[in-house]
Amino acid sequence: MSLVQARLAMGVVLSVLIAGCGASPPIQYYMLNSGVTAGKERPHLAPNLSVGLGPITLPEIIDRPQLVVRTNTNRVVVADTHRWAGLLKNEIPRVIAENLSQILGSANIRYYPQHGSDTAEARIYVDIQRFESVLGKTATIDAIWTIQRAGSKEQRTDSTHVQEPVPDESYDAVVAAYGRAIFAVSQAIASTLQVSEAARSTP
């Protein structure tokens, strides 16, 4: 092979490599959204008290920018090109706070860390123990929460298991299912808060 032919061959190889690099799929970013829809009838499950939400705890495996989906009992996929627009440890309490604000009819729902130093009449600590999905099947959240009144050692703890269908194998469907599941968790937390407040008002 002549020097000219060698240079041409090298040029072709470099062109292919550059084209291959340029063909990398773009990164898609996703946000969690409140599950409350405009105009939907919303029961007021508790008085208009001030509530501080968080901090929350998450499984280490999902505390990362990428979405994580389960493929079978022992295997998960970290989807590098499908990422959360914000940290889940911030986004989940934000969405729960938005949901609670609508469910309870209160503007006094504040969430950690944005308002972590604020005093509140009631503080809610949430432990997300399971936050996983299977493309085209389900999105599952297991959560435990504790409600504590300011200046009191009394606590009320409750939990829920929520599973929402994922109608297709897209990541958009997964994120939408997570939004519905978080709304169901928010409703359960609101119910616990209602029971806690009712117990306090009983002589």
Residue pairs with C-beta under 8 A, 6 or more apart in sequence:
1 9
25 81
26 81
27 80
27 81
27 82
27 83
28 81
28 82
28 83
28 171
29 83
29 84
29 85
30 67
30 82
30 83
30 84
30 85
30 171
30 172
30 175
31 84
31 85
31 86
31 91
31 175
32 84
32 91
32 92
32 94
32 95
32 175
32 178
32 179
32 182
33 95
33 179
34 95
34 98
34 99
34 102
34 179
34 183
35 95
35 99
35 179
35 180
35 182
35 183
35 184
35 186
36 42
36 98
36 99
36 102
36 103
36 183
42 102
42 103
42 105
43 103
44 103
44 104
44 105
45 103
45 104
45 190
45 191
45 193
45 194
46 104
46 106
46 190
46 193
46 194
46 197
47 197
48 104
48 105
48 106
48 108
49 106
49 108
49 121
49 122
49 197
50 106
50 108
50 110
50 119
50 120
50 121
50 122
51 100
51 104
51 106
51 108
51 109
51 110
51 120
51 121
51 122
51 123
51 124
51 193
52 110
52 111
52 112
52 115
52 118
52 119
52 120
52 122
52 123
52 124
53 93
53 96
53 97
53 100
53 109
53 110
53 111
53 112
53 123
53 124
53 126
54 93
54 111
54 112
54 113
54 116
54 124
54 125
54 126
55 89
55 93
55 112
55 113
55 116
55 125
56 89
56 92
56 93
56 112
56 125
56 126
56 127
56 128
57 126
57 127
57 128
58 88
58 89
58 92
58 128
58 131
59 128
59 129
59 130
59 131
61 68
61 76
62 68
62 88
62 131
62 132
63 87
63 88
63 89
64 78
65 83
65 84
65 87
66 78
66 79
66 80
66 82
66 83
66 84
67 78
67 79
67 82
67 83
67 84
67 171
67 174
67 175
68 76
68 77
68 78
68 79
68 132
69 76
69 77
69 79
69 132
69 133
69 134
69 135
69 174
70 76
70 77
70 132
70 133
70 134
71 77
71 134
76 132
79 171
82 171
84 91
85 91
88 131
90 113
90 114
92 126
92 128
92 182
93 111
93 112
93 126
94 111
94 114
95 179
95 182
95 186
96 111
96 126
96 182
96 185
96 186
96 189
97 109
97 110
97 111
98 109
99 182
99 183
99 186
99 187
100 106
100 109
100 186
100 189
100 190
101 107
101 109
103 186
103 187
103 190
104 190
104 193
108 120
110 118
110 120
119 150
120 150
121 149
121 150
122 147
122 148
122 149
122 150
122 193
122 196
123 147
123 148
123 149
123 150
124 145
124 146
124 147
124 189
124 193
125 145
125 146
125 148
126 143
126 144
126 145
126 189
127 143
127 144
127 145
128 141
128 142
128 143
129 142
129 143
129 144
130 140
130 141
130 142
131 140
131 141
131 178
132 139
132 140
133 139
133 140
133 166
133 174
133 177
133 178
134 166
135 166
135 169
135 170
135 171
135 173
135 174
136 166
136 167
136 168
136 169
136 173
137 165
137 166
138 163
138 164
138 165
138 166
138 177
139 163
139 164
139 166
139 174
139 177
139 178
139 180
139 181
140 161
140 162
140 163
140 164
140 181
141 161
141 162
141 178
141 181
141 182
141 184
141 185
142 159
142 160
142 161
142 162
143 159
143 160
143 162
143 185
143 188
144 157
144 158
144 159
145 157
145 158
145 159
145 189
145 192
146 155
146 156
146 157
147 155
147 156
147 157
147 189
147 192
147 193
147 196
148 154
148 155
148 156
149 196
149 200
156 192
156 195
156 196
156 199
158 188
158 189
158 192
160 184
160 185
160 188
162 181
162 184
162 185
162 188
163 181
164 177
164 178
164 180
164 181
164 184
165 177
166 173
166 174
166 177
167 173
